[in-house]
Every structure is written in structure tokens, then in C-alpha cells.
Amino acid sequence: MTFIVLVPARLASTRLPNKPLADIAGRPMIAHVVERALAAELGPVAVATDDRRIVEALGSS
């Protein structure tokens, strides 16, 4: 069986706006999440987002 890891990431959270871009140890939270998903070695990792800032954050991390 093959898995695809899908990470949902949106900026419109009401409790913590811009959460995926929150700085944790100098990197955006979404970068840490993707790193851990890749480390699990379950299969390809995809990020589902509708905001270019998240895409850009992943490109620079």
C-alpha cells in the first residue's frame, strides 16, 4: 500500500492567524511539519494551500 501525506495549510485561522508561517526556531511552522512528514517515509508529501506565501515559505526553508 502506498500513502500520500497531505498537509493542509491555510492562513485564515481564527485562533492563530498565519499559523503556518509562525516562526519556530527561525523557520516557519509549515517547514517543520513538512520535514517531519518526509522523515516518516510514508510516501510523497504534498501541501494543500491557497496562499502563495506558504508556497514561498517552503521554497526558502
mmCIF file of the C-alpha atoms, coordinates in Angstrom:
data_MODEL
# 
_entry.id   MODEL 
# 
loop_
_atom_site.group_PDB 
_atom_site.id 
_atom_site.type_symbol 
_atom_site.label_atom_id 
_atom_site.label_alt_id 
_atom_site.label_comp_id 
_atom_site.label_asym_id 
_atom_site.label_entity_id 
_atom_site.label_seq_id 
_atom_site.pdbx_PDB_ins_code 
_atom_site.Cartn_x 
_atom_site.Cartn_y 
_atom_site.Cartn_z 
_atom_site.occupancy 
_atom_site.B_iso_or_equiv 
_atom_site.pdbx_formal_charge 
_atom_site.auth_seq_id 
_atom_site.auth_comp_id 
_atom_site.auth_asym_id 
_atom_site.auth_atom_id 
_atom_site.pdbx_PDB_model_num 
ATOM 1  C CA . MET A 1 1  ? 0.000  0.000  0.000  1.00 0.00 ? 1  MET A CA 1 
ATOM 2  C CA . THR A 1 2  ? 1.278  3.445  -0.915 1.00 0.00 ? 2  THR A CA 1 
ATOM 3  C CA . PHE A 1 3  ? 0.454  6.503  1.145  1.00 0.00 ? 3  PHE A CA 1 
ATOM 4  C CA . ILE A 1 4  ? 0.376  10.147 0.178  1.00 0.00 ? 4  ILE A CA 1 
ATOM 5  C CA . VAL A 1 5  ? 0.844  12.553 3.062  1.00 0.00 ? 5  VAL A CA 1 
ATOM 6  C CA . LEU A 1 6  ? -1.338 15.625 2.589  1.00 0.00 ? 6  LEU A CA 1 
ATOM 7  C CA . VAL A 1 7  ? -0.633 18.609 4.835  1.00 0.00 ? 7  VAL A CA 1 
ATOM 8  C CA . PRO A 1 8  ? -3.427 21.210 4.871  1.00 0.00 ? 8  PRO A CA 1 
ATOM 9  C CA . ALA A 1 9  ? -2.121 24.746 5.390  1.00 0.00 ? 9  ALA A CA 1 
ATOM 10 C CA . ARG A 1 10 ? -4.229 27.894 5.437  1.00 0.00 ? 10 ARG A CA 1 
ATOM 11 C CA . LEU A 1 11 ? -3.710 31.342 6.870  1.00 0.00 ? 11 LEU A CA 1 
ATOM 12 C CA . ALA A 1 12 ? -7.303 32.163 7.860  1.00 0.00 ? 12 ALA A CA 1 
ATOM 13 C CA . SER A 1 13 ? -7.292 30.535 11.286 1.00 0.00 ? 13 SER A CA 1 
ATOM 14 C CA . THR A 1 14 ? -9.386 32.452 13.809 1.00 0.00 ? 14 THR A CA 1 
ATOM 15 C CA . ARG A 1 15 ? -7.428 31.449 16.917 1.00 0.00 ? 15 ARG A CA 1 
ATOM 16 C CA . LEU A 1 16 ? -3.915 31.884 15.496 1.00 0.00 ? 16 LEU A CA 1 
ATOM 17 C CA . PRO A 1 17 ? -3.882 33.777 12.188 1.00 0.00 ? 17 PRO A CA 1 
ATOM 18 C CA . ASN A 1 18 ? -0.991 32.940 9.849  1.00 0.00 ? 18 ASN A CA 1 
ATOM 19 C CA . LYS A 1 19 ? -0.149 29.847 11.899 1.00 0.00 ? 19 LYS A CA 1 
ATOM 20 C CA . PRO A 1 20 ? 1.714  28.015 9.090  1.00 0.00 ? 20 PRO A CA 1 
ATOM 21 C CA . LEU A 1 21 ? 4.085  30.978 8.839  1.00 0.00 ? 21 LEU A CA 1 
ATOM 22 C CA . ALA A 1 22 ? 4.666  31.299 12.594 1.00 0.00 ? 22 ALA A CA 1 
ATOM 23 C CA . ASP A 1 23 ? 8.375  31.400 13.362 1.00 0.00 ? 23 ASP A CA 1 
ATOM 24 C CA . ILE A 1 24 ? 9.660  28.397 15.299 1.00 0.00 ? 24 ILE A CA 1 
ATOM 25 C CA . ALA A 1 25 ? 13.407 28.298 15.855 1.00 0.00 ? 25 ALA A CA 1 
ATOM 26 C CA . GLY A 1 26 ? 14.000 30.557 12.864 1.00 0.00 ? 26 GLY A CA 1 
ATOM 27 C CA . ARG A 1 27 ? 11.834 28.637 10.386 1.00 0.00 ? 27 ARG A CA 1 
ATOM 28 C CA . PRO A 1 28 ? 8.131  28.720 9.517  1.00 0.00 ? 28 PRO A CA 1 
ATOM 29 C CA . MET A 1 29 ? 5.948  26.128 11.245 1.00 0.00 ? 29 MET A CA 1 
ATOM 30 C CA . ILE A 1 30 ? 4.936  24.599 7.901  1.00 0.00 ? 30 ILE A CA 1 
ATOM 31 C CA . ALA A 1 31 ? 8.594  23.811 7.143  1.00 0.00 ? 31 ALA A CA 1 
ATOM 32 C CA . HIS A 1 32 ? 8.871  21.843 10.385 1.00 0.00 ? 32 HIS A CA 1 
ATOM 33 C CA . VAL A 1 33 ? 5.654  19.942 9.619  1.00 0.00 ? 33 VAL A CA 1 
ATOM 34 C CA . VAL A 1 34 ? 6.789  19.021 6.102  1.00 0.00 ? 34 VAL A CA 1 
ATOM 35 C CA . GLU A 1 35 ? 10.217 17.982 7.403  1.00 0.00 ? 35 GLU A CA 1 
ATOM 36 C CA . ARG A 1 36 ? 8.634  15.596 9.906  1.00 0.00 ? 36 ARG A CA 1 
ATOM 37 C CA . ALA A 1 37 ? 6.225  14.233 7.311  1.00 0.00 ? 37 ALA A CA 1 
ATOM 38 C CA . LEU A 1 38 ? 9.140  13.485 4.989  1.00 0.00 ? 38 LEU A CA 1 
ATOM 39 C CA . ALA A 1 39 ? 11.088 11.873 7.843  1.00 0.00 ? 39 ALA A CA 1 
ATOM 40 C CA . ALA A 1 40 ? 8.194  9.457  8.434  1.00 0.00 ? 40 ALA A CA 1 
ATOM 41 C CA . GLU A 1 41 ? 8.939  7.968  4.994  1.00 0.00 ? 41 GLU A CA 1 
ATOM 42 C CA . LEU A 1 42 ? 5.301  7.012  4.380  1.00 0.00 ? 42 LEU A CA 1 
ATOM 43 C CA . GLY A 1 43 ? 5.255  8.329  0.822  1.00 0.00 ? 43 GLY A CA 1 
ATOM 44 C CA . PRO A 1 44 ? 5.200  11.574 -1.100 1.00 0.00 ? 44 PRO A CA 1 
ATOM 45 C CA . VAL A 1 45 ? 4.321  14.714 0.852  1.00 0.00 ? 45 VAL A CA 1 
ATOM 46 C CA . ALA A 1 46 ? 2.046  17.408 -0.595 1.00 0.00 ? 46 ALA A CA 1 
ATOM 47 C CA . VAL A 1 47 ? 0.950  20.686 0.961  1.00 0.00 ? 47 VAL A CA 1 
ATOM 48 C CA . ALA A 1 48 ? -2.602 21.828 0.191  1.00 0.00 ? 48 ALA A CA 1 
ATOM 49 C CA . THR A 1 49 ? -2.806 25.608 0.332  1.00 0.00 ? 49 THR A CA 1 
ATOM 50 C CA . ASP A 1 50 ? -4.452 28.515 -1.398 1.00 0.00 ? 50 ASP A CA 1 
ATOM 51 C CA . ASP A 1 51 ? -1.885 31.127 -0.408 1.00 0.00 ? 51 ASP A CA 1 
ATOM 52 C CA . ARG A 1 52 ? 1.318  31.885 -2.282 1.00 0.00 ? 52 ARG A CA 1 
ATOM 53 C CA . ARG A 1 53 ? 3.063  32.989 0.949  1.00 0.00 ? 53 ARG A CA 1 
ATOM 54 C CA . ILE A 1 54 ? 3.025  29.395 2.189  1.00 0.00 ? 54 ILE A CA 1 
ATOM 55 C CA . VAL A 1 55 ? 4.480  28.168 -1.104 1.00 0.00 ? 55 VAL A CA 1 
ATOM 56 C CA . GLU A 1 56 ? 7.179  30.844 -0.899 1.00 0.00 ? 56 GLU A CA 1 
ATOM 57 C CA . ALA A 1 57 ? 7.977  29.968 2.730  1.00 0.00 ? 57 ALA A CA 1 
ATOM 58 C CA . LEU A 1 58 ? 8.541  26.352 1.748  1.00 0.00 ? 58 LEU A CA 1 
ATOM 59 C CA . GLY A 1 59 ? 10.731 27.384 -1.148 1.00 0.00 ? 59 GLY A CA 1 
ATOM 60 C CA . SER A 1 60 ? 13.012 29.383 1.125  1.00 0.00 ? 60 SER A CA 1 
ATOM 61 C CA . SER A 1 61 ? 13.252 26.941 4.040  1.00 0.00 ? 61 SER A CA 1 
# 
